Amino acid sequence: MLTRCPFVVANIMSVLLSYLGTHKQGVSETRGAKAMMTVVTTVTLKDESRNQWDRAMHERIRAASDMDGWVAVQLLREVDEPRRRAIIGTWQSREHWARWHDDETFKETRAELAGLEDGPSTTIWYDVVEEQG
């Protein structure tokens, strides 16, 4: 039953690790793994702008991959609602992510992407407890 709720499992593991003394500065470090944070942003696009938004986000992702602290990213399209996107970005720290938001490439695409979105986005932060692959 818990395997259906990965976020619940991650939270339980985070609590357990904190009791074991391996939880440091808000990010779990287990067995020598590097501390990382993942940010998940979801957005709904205007129907007519999906291809333009995808192209602009592709350029933004390419630029982000050159930034210090960048680890990985996934850009997802919701199966049952093709206007919905999720951006899952993993960074060494939240500070690295914040510096990326001060980068000129990021700033240049911010207004363009916002104009193609149908309403505000949502952003949720996660500590990376374990990574495989």
Rosetta constraint file for C-alpha pairs under 8 A:
AtomPair CA 1 CA 5 HARMONIC 7.55 0.50
AtomPair CA 2 CA 6 HARMONIC 7.06 0.50
AtomPair CA 2 CA 8 HARMONIC 7.35 0.50
AtomPair CA 2 CA 9 HARMONIC 6.46 0.50
AtomPair CA 3 CA 9 HARMONIC 7.42 0.50
AtomPair CA 5 CA 9 HARMONIC 6.43 0.50
AtomPair CA 6 CA 10 HARMONIC 6.04 0.50
AtomPair CA 7 CA 11 HARMONIC 6.14 0.50
AtomPair CA 8 CA 12 HARMONIC 6.14 0.50
AtomPair CA 9 CA 13 HARMONIC 6.06 0.50
AtomPair CA 10 CA 14 HARMONIC 6.08 0.50
AtomPair CA 10 CA 129 HARMONIC 6.56 0.50
AtomPair CA 11 CA 15 HARMONIC 6.30 0.50
AtomPair CA 12 CA 16 HARMONIC 6.20 0.50
AtomPair CA 13 CA 17 HARMONIC 5.96 0.50
AtomPair CA 13 CA 129 HARMONIC 7.34 0.50
AtomPair CA 14 CA 18 HARMONIC 6.16 0.50
AtomPair CA 14 CA 23 HARMONIC 7.32 0.50
AtomPair CA 14 CA 28 HARMONIC 7.00 0.50
AtomPair CA 14 CA 129 HARMONIC 6.60 0.50
AtomPair CA 15 CA 19 HARMONIC 6.44 0.50
AtomPair CA 16 CA 20 HARMONIC 6.37 0.50
AtomPair CA 17 CA 21 HARMONIC 6.31 0.50
AtomPair CA 17 CA 22 HARMONIC 5.44 0.50
AtomPair CA 17 CA 23 HARMONIC 5.73 0.50
AtomPair CA 17 CA 28 HARMONIC 7.31 0.50
AtomPair CA 18 CA 22 HARMONIC 5.72 0.50
AtomPair CA 18 CA 23 HARMONIC 4.53 0.50
AtomPair CA 18 CA 24 HARMONIC 7.90 0.50
AtomPair CA 19 CA 23 HARMONIC 7.95 0.50
AtomPair CA 22 CA 28 HARMONIC 6.41 0.50
AtomPair CA 22 CA 29 HARMONIC 6.21 0.50
AtomPair CA 22 CA 30 HARMONIC 6.66 0.50
AtomPair CA 23 CA 27 HARMONIC 6.17 0.50
AtomPair CA 23 CA 28 HARMONIC 4.61 0.50
AtomPair CA 23 CA 29 HARMONIC 6.44 0.50
AtomPair CA 24 CA 28 HARMONIC 6.02 0.50
AtomPair CA 24 CA 29 HARMONIC 7.02 0.50
AtomPair CA 26 CA 127 HARMONIC 7.17 0.50
AtomPair CA 27 CA 35 HARMONIC 5.78 0.50
AtomPair CA 27 CA 36 HARMONIC 6.82 0.50
AtomPair CA 27 CA 37 HARMONIC 7.38 0.50
AtomPair CA 27 CA 127 HARMONIC 5.42 0.50
AtomPair CA 27 CA 128 HARMONIC 6.86 0.50
AtomPair CA 27 CA 129 HARMONIC 7.38 0.50
AtomPair CA 28 CA 35 HARMONIC 6.32 0.50
AtomPair CA 28 CA 127 HARMONIC 7.03 0.50
AtomPair CA 28 CA 128 HARMONIC 6.83 0.50
AtomPair CA 28 CA 129 HARMONIC 5.44 0.50
AtomPair CA 29 CA 33 HARMONIC 5.59 0.50
AtomPair CA 29 CA 34 HARMONIC 6.33 0.50
AtomPair CA 29 CA 35 HARMONIC 5.61 0.50
AtomPair CA 29 CA 129 HARMONIC 7.37 0.50
AtomPair CA 30 CA 129 HARMONIC 7.81 0.50
AtomPair CA 30 CA 130 HARMONIC 7.73 0.50
AtomPair CA 34 CA 92 HARMONIC 7.63 0.50
AtomPair CA 35 CA 92 HARMONIC 6.23 0.50
AtomPair CA 35 CA 93 HARMONIC 7.47 0.50
AtomPair CA 35 CA 128 HARMONIC 7.15 0.50
AtomPair CA 36 CA 90 HARMONIC 6.74 0.50
AtomPair CA 36 CA 91 HARMONIC 5.71 0.50
AtomPair CA 36 CA 92 HARMONIC 4.36 0.50
AtomPair CA 36 CA 93 HARMONIC 5.72 0.50
AtomPair CA 36 CA 127 HARMONIC 6.55 0.50
AtomPair CA 36 CA 128 HARMONIC 5.48 0.50
AtomPair CA 37 CA 90 HARMONIC 5.64 0.50
AtomPair CA 37 CA 91 HARMONIC 5.47 0.50
AtomPair CA 37 CA 92 HARMONIC 6.15 0.50
AtomPair CA 37 CA 93 HARMONIC 5.68 0.50
AtomPair CA 37 CA 94 HARMONIC 6.58 0.50
AtomPair CA 37 CA 125 HARMONIC 7.14 0.50
AtomPair CA 37 CA 126 HARMONIC 5.80 0.50
AtomPair CA 37 CA 127 HARMONIC 4.74 0.50
AtomPair CA 37 CA 128 HARMONIC 5.36 0.50
AtomPair CA 38 CA 88 HARMONIC 6.77 0.50
AtomPair CA 38 CA 89 HARMONIC 5.49 0.50
AtomPair CA 38 CA 90 HARMONIC 4.20 0.50
AtomPair CA 38 CA 91 HARMONIC 6.30 0.50
AtomPair CA 38 CA 125 HARMONIC 5.93 0.50
AtomPair CA 38 CA 126 HARMONIC 5.17 0.50
AtomPair CA 38 CA 127 HARMONIC 6.36 0.50
AtomPair CA 38 CA 128 HARMONIC 6.47 0.50
AtomPair CA 39 CA 87 HARMONIC 7.89 0.50
AtomPair CA 39 CA 88 HARMONIC 5.82 0.50
AtomPair CA 39 CA 89 HARMONIC 5.34 0.50
AtomPair CA 39 CA 90 HARMONIC 6.40 0.50
AtomPair CA 39 CA 123 HARMONIC 6.77 0.50
AtomPair CA 39 CA 124 HARMONIC 5.75 0.50
AtomPair CA 39 CA 125 HARMONIC 4.54 0.50
AtomPair CA 39 CA 126 HARMONIC 6.20 0.50
AtomPair CA 40 CA 86 HARMONIC 6.71 0.50
AtomPair CA 40 CA 87 HARMONIC 5.70 0.50
AtomPair CA 40 CA 88 HARMONIC 4.59 0.50
AtomPair CA 40 CA 89 HARMONIC 6.55 0.50
AtomPair CA 40 CA 123 HARMONIC 5.61 0.50
AtomPair CA 40 CA 124 HARMONIC 5.31 0.50
AtomPair CA 40 CA 125 HARMONIC 6.45 0.50
AtomPair CA 41 CA 86 HARMONIC 5.52 0.50
AtomPair CA 41 CA 87 HARMONIC 5.15 0.50
AtomPair CA 41 CA 88 HARMONIC 6.58 0.50
AtomPair CA 41 CA 121 HARMONIC 6.61 0.50
AtomPair CA 41 CA 122 HARMONIC 5.42 0.50
AtomPair CA 41 CA 123 HARMONIC 4.32 0.50
AtomPair CA 41 CA 124 HARMONIC 6.53 0.50
AtomPair CA 42 CA 84 HARMONIC 7.18 0.50
AtomPair CA 42 CA 85 HARMONIC 5.65 0.50
AtomPair CA 42 CA 86 HARMONIC 4.35 0.50
AtomPair CA 42 CA 87 HARMONIC 6.43 0.50
AtomPair CA 42 CA 121 HARMONIC 5.56 0.50
AtomPair CA 42 CA 122 HARMONIC 5.34 0.50
AtomPair CA 42 CA 123 HARMONIC 6.66 0.50
AtomPair CA 43 CA 84 HARMONIC 5.77 0.50
AtomPair CA 43 CA 85 HARMONIC 5.39 0.50
AtomPair CA 43 CA 86 HARMONIC 6.50 0.50
AtomPair CA 43 CA 117 HARMONIC 6.94 0.50
AtomPair CA 43 CA 118 HARMONIC 7.73 0.50
AtomPair CA 43 CA 119 HARMONIC 7.69 0.50
AtomPair CA 43 CA 120 HARMONIC 6.92 0.50
AtomPair CA 43 CA 121 HARMONIC 4.58 0.50
AtomPair CA 43 CA 122 HARMONIC 6.73 0.50
AtomPair CA 44 CA 83 HARMONIC 5.48 0.50
AtomPair CA 44 CA 84 HARMONIC 4.44 0.50
AtomPair CA 44 CA 85 HARMONIC 6.35 0.50
AtomPair CA 44 CA 117 HARMONIC 5.90 0.50
AtomPair CA 44 CA 118 HARMONIC 5.42 0.50
AtomPair CA 44 CA 119 HARMONIC 6.85 0.50
AtomPair CA 44 CA 121 HARMONIC 7.35 0.50
AtomPair CA 45 CA 49 HARMONIC 6.69 0.50
AtomPair CA 45 CA 50 HARMONIC 6.12 0.50
AtomPair CA 45 CA 53 HARMONIC 7.78 0.50
AtomPair CA 45 CA 83 HARMONIC 5.03 0.50
AtomPair CA 45 CA 84 HARMONIC 6.28 0.50
AtomPair CA 45 CA 85 HARMONIC 7.68 0.50
AtomPair CA 45 CA 116 HARMONIC 6.07 0.50
AtomPair CA 45 CA 117 HARMONIC 4.23 0.50
AtomPair CA 45 CA 118 HARMONIC 4.95 0.50
AtomPair CA 45 CA 119 HARMONIC 7.98 0.50
AtomPair CA 46 CA 50 HARMONIC 6.70 0.50
AtomPair CA 46 CA 83 HARMONIC 6.95 0.50
AtomPair CA 46 CA 116 HARMONIC 5.84 0.50
AtomPair CA 46 CA 117 HARMONIC 5.46 0.50
AtomPair CA 46 CA 118 HARMONIC 5.00 0.50
AtomPair CA 47 CA 83 HARMONIC 6.27 0.50
AtomPair CA 49 CA 53 HARMONIC 6.02 0.50
AtomPair CA 49 CA 116 HARMONIC 5.64 0.50
AtomPair CA 49 CA 117 HARMONIC 7.93 0.50
AtomPair CA 50 CA 54 HARMONIC 6.13 0.50
AtomPair CA 50 CA 83 HARMONIC 6.71 0.50
AtomPair CA 50 CA 116 HARMONIC 7.68 0.50
AtomPair CA 51 CA 55 HARMONIC 6.24 0.50
AtomPair CA 52 CA 56 HARMONIC 6.26 0.50
AtomPair CA 52 CA 116 HARMONIC 7.91 0.50
AtomPair CA 53 CA 57 HARMONIC 6.01 0.50
AtomPair CA 53 CA 113 HARMONIC 5.98 0.50
AtomPair CA 53 CA 116 HARMONIC 6.32 0.50
AtomPair CA 54 CA 58 HARMONIC 6.04 0.50
AtomPair CA 55 CA 59 HARMONIC 6.51 0.50
AtomPair CA 56 CA 60 HARMONIC 6.34 0.50
AtomPair CA 56 CA 109 HARMONIC 6.89 0.50
AtomPair CA 56 CA 112 HARMONIC 7.91 0.50
AtomPair CA 56 CA 113 HARMONIC 7.04 0.50
AtomPair CA 57 CA 61 HARMONIC 6.04 0.50
AtomPair CA 57 CA 109 HARMONIC 7.96 0.50
AtomPair CA 57 CA 113 HARMONIC 7.61 0.50
AtomPair CA 58 CA 62 HARMONIC 6.19 0.50
AtomPair CA 59 CA 63 HARMONIC 6.31 0.50
AtomPair CA 60 CA 64 HARMONIC 6.15 0.50
AtomPair CA 60 CA 105 HARMONIC 6.86 0.50
AtomPair CA 60 CA 106 HARMONIC 6.41 0.50
AtomPair CA 60 CA 109 HARMONIC 7.03 0.50
AtomPair CA 61 CA 65 HARMONIC 6.26 0.50
AtomPair CA 61 CA 73 HARMONIC 7.50 0.50
AtomPair CA 62 CA 66 HARMONIC 7.26 0.50
AtomPair CA 63 CA 67 HARMONIC 7.23 0.50
AtomPair CA 63 CA 105 HARMONIC 6.92 0.50
AtomPair CA 64 CA 70 HARMONIC 6.86 0.50
AtomPair CA 64 CA 100 HARMONIC 6.95 0.50
AtomPair CA 65 CA 70 HARMONIC 5.91 0.50
AtomPair CA 65 CA 71 HARMONIC 7.62 0.50
AtomPair CA 65 CA 72 HARMONIC 7.48 0.50
AtomPair CA 66 CA 70 HARMONIC 7.35 0.50
AtomPair CA 67 CA 100 HARMONIC 6.85 0.50
AtomPair CA 68 CA 96 HARMONIC 6.76 0.50
AtomPair CA 69 CA 91 HARMONIC 5.51 0.50
AtomPair CA 69 CA 92 HARMONIC 4.95 0.50
AtomPair CA 69 CA 93 HARMONIC 6.94 0.50
AtomPair CA 69 CA 96 HARMONIC 5.30 0.50
AtomPair CA 69 CA 97 HARMONIC 7.53 0.50
AtomPair CA 70 CA 90 HARMONIC 6.69 0.50
AtomPair CA 70 CA 91 HARMONIC 4.74 0.50
AtomPair CA 70 CA 92 HARMONIC 6.47 0.50
AtomPair CA 70 CA 96 HARMONIC 7.27 0.50
AtomPair CA 70 CA 97 HARMONIC 7.63 0.50
AtomPair CA 71 CA 89 HARMONIC 7.71 0.50
AtomPair CA 71 CA 90 HARMONIC 5.34 0.50
AtomPair CA 71 CA 91 HARMONIC 5.08 0.50
AtomPair CA 71 CA 92 HARMONIC 6.62 0.50
AtomPair CA 72 CA 89 HARMONIC 5.87 0.50
AtomPair CA 72 CA 90 HARMONIC 5.18 0.50
AtomPair CA 72 CA 91 HARMONIC 7.11 0.50
AtomPair CA 73 CA 87 HARMONIC 7.07 0.50
AtomPair CA 73 CA 88 HARMONIC 5.45 0.50
AtomPair CA 73 CA 89 HARMONIC 4.26 0.50
AtomPair CA 73 CA 90 HARMONIC 6.13 0.50
AtomPair CA 74 CA 86 HARMONIC 7.96 0.50
AtomPair CA 74 CA 87 HARMONIC 5.83 0.50
AtomPair CA 74 CA 88 HARMONIC 5.08 0.50
AtomPair CA 74 CA 89 HARMONIC 6.48 0.50
AtomPair CA 75 CA 85 HARMONIC 7.04 0.50
AtomPair CA 75 CA 86 HARMONIC 5.91 0.50
AtomPair CA 75 CA 87 HARMONIC 4.71 0.50
AtomPair CA 75 CA 88 HARMONIC 6.48 0.50
AtomPair CA 76 CA 85 HARMONIC 5.44 0.50
AtomPair CA 76 CA 86 HARMONIC 5.00 0.50
AtomPair CA 76 CA 87 HARMONIC 6.31 0.50
AtomPair CA 76 CA 88 HARMONIC 7.98 0.50
AtomPair CA 77 CA 81 HARMONIC 7.85 0.50
AtomPair CA 77 CA 82 HARMONIC 6.02 0.50
AtomPair CA 77 CA 83 HARMONIC 7.44 0.50
AtomPair CA 77 CA 84 HARMONIC 5.94 0.50
AtomPair CA 77 CA 85 HARMONIC 4.69 0.50
AtomPair CA 77 CA 86 HARMONIC 6.59 0.50
AtomPair CA 78 CA 82 HARMONIC 5.52 0.50
AtomPair CA 78 CA 83 HARMONIC 7.43 0.50
AtomPair CA 78 CA 84 HARMONIC 5.44 0.50
AtomPair CA 78 CA 85 HARMONIC 6.11 0.50
AtomPair CA 78 CA 86 HARMONIC 7.69 0.50
AtomPair CA 91 CA 96 HARMONIC 6.57 0.50
AtomPair CA 91 CA 97 HARMONIC 6.33 0.50
AtomPair CA 92 CA 96 HARMONIC 6.67 0.50
AtomPair CA 93 CA 97 HARMONIC 6.71 0.50
AtomPair CA 94 CA 98 HARMONIC 6.19 0.50
AtomPair CA 95 CA 99 HARMONIC 6.25 0.50
AtomPair CA 96 CA 100 HARMONIC 6.43 0.50
AtomPair CA 97 CA 101 HARMONIC 6.65 0.50
AtomPair CA 98 CA 102 HARMONIC 6.87 0.50
AtomPair CA 99 CA 103 HARMONIC 6.72 0.50
AtomPair CA 100 CA 106 HARMONIC 6.91 0.50
AtomPair CA 101 CA 106 HARMONIC 5.82 0.50
AtomPair CA 101 CA 107 HARMONIC 6.91 0.50
AtomPair CA 102 CA 106 HARMONIC 7.06 0.50
AtomPair CA 102 CA 107 HARMONIC 6.92 0.50
AtomPair CA 103 CA 107 HARMONIC 6.39 0.50
AtomPair CA 104 CA 108 HARMONIC 6.02 0.50
AtomPair CA 105 CA 109 HARMONIC 6.47 0.50
AtomPair CA 106 CA 110 HARMONIC 6.17 0.50
AtomPair CA 107 CA 111 HARMONIC 7.53 0.50
AtomPair CA 108 CA 112 HARMONIC 7.51 0.50
AtomPair CA 109 CA 113 HARMONIC 6.00 0.50
AtomPair CA 110 CA 114 HARMONIC 6.12 0.50
AtomPair CA 111 CA 115 HARMONIC 6.19 0.50
AtomPair CA 112 CA 116 HARMONIC 6.77 0.50
AtomPair CA 113 CA 117 HARMONIC 6.54 0.50
